[in-house]
Amino acid sequence: MFRRPPTAPPPAPLGIDDLEVQPRRPLVSRHNLLWGLGIFAAGVAWGMAVAFADSLPIDLGFIAFVLKVGVGFVFVIALVLRLLFRGFEVDRVALIAVLALGGATIGLNVGPTVVPAETVTGTFTFAPSVPAETVTTAGALECEWANGHWKIGAVRTITPIEGLPTPHQLTIDFLRKTVSLADDQGSNLAAVGNEAFVSPPDAPPRGAGDRSGALDLFLLQVGIESTADDPNEVRARFSWECPGPPGS
């Protein structure tokens, strides 16, 4: 009897079976150790840069956005490319990610920051013309110096605004250009934009960093829970005076 010789397996497509498998370099070596230290140091530098950018005034918030989203996106793409074109070495890619993110975490905690925002107490006057015959309110004001103490970022009335159906609190955000006059019942009158922050021509010039000044407010009701008794419109002259930043 004759035995049929074994059938040879079909050739692999594209001749992949002819490729020689390259031996893996050892994970622990002087070369890899230097690379690991460099990746860790870069992560620390990245975290410190993000910590500093987060502490900057809101006008410079785009710097933090670029550092977080832009650099993070490039880092993820680099990891994916290394995974695809360097032999699908999952362990090495994971180690790179751990080193970079670990360094970034340390950098976030030790990175430099500008002087944080601080609140001081000032005074205000709120003299309404609409609704008619509404009383003038004067009292204490919270003045928040922005990060870096470069200007007043926001003011909030401590003394309630009287003369309306319910006591309201006025909040003016000089950085985001928003004004809000609200109570606890759902009434909220607001104004947004540069036009709401133009000083009246007969008012004294504003103090350095907006620490003092006056605004003619024109506020419209935007509270969805407001009632028929709540005012639809409030017009008033608001004047404020804030002390300098702490330590000045």
Secondary structure, DSSP 8 states (H G I E B T S, - for coil): ------------GGGGGGS-------SSSHHHHHHHHHHHHHHHHHHHHHHHHHTS-GGGHHHHHIIIIIHHHHHHHHHHHHHHHTT--HHHHHHHHHHHHHHHHHHHHH-------EEEEEEEEEEEEESTT---EEEEEEEEE-GGGSSEEEEEESS-B-SSSS-BEEEEETTTTEEEEE-SSS-EEEEESGGGG---TTS----GGGSEEEEEEEEEE--TT--TTS-SEEEEEEEEE----TT-
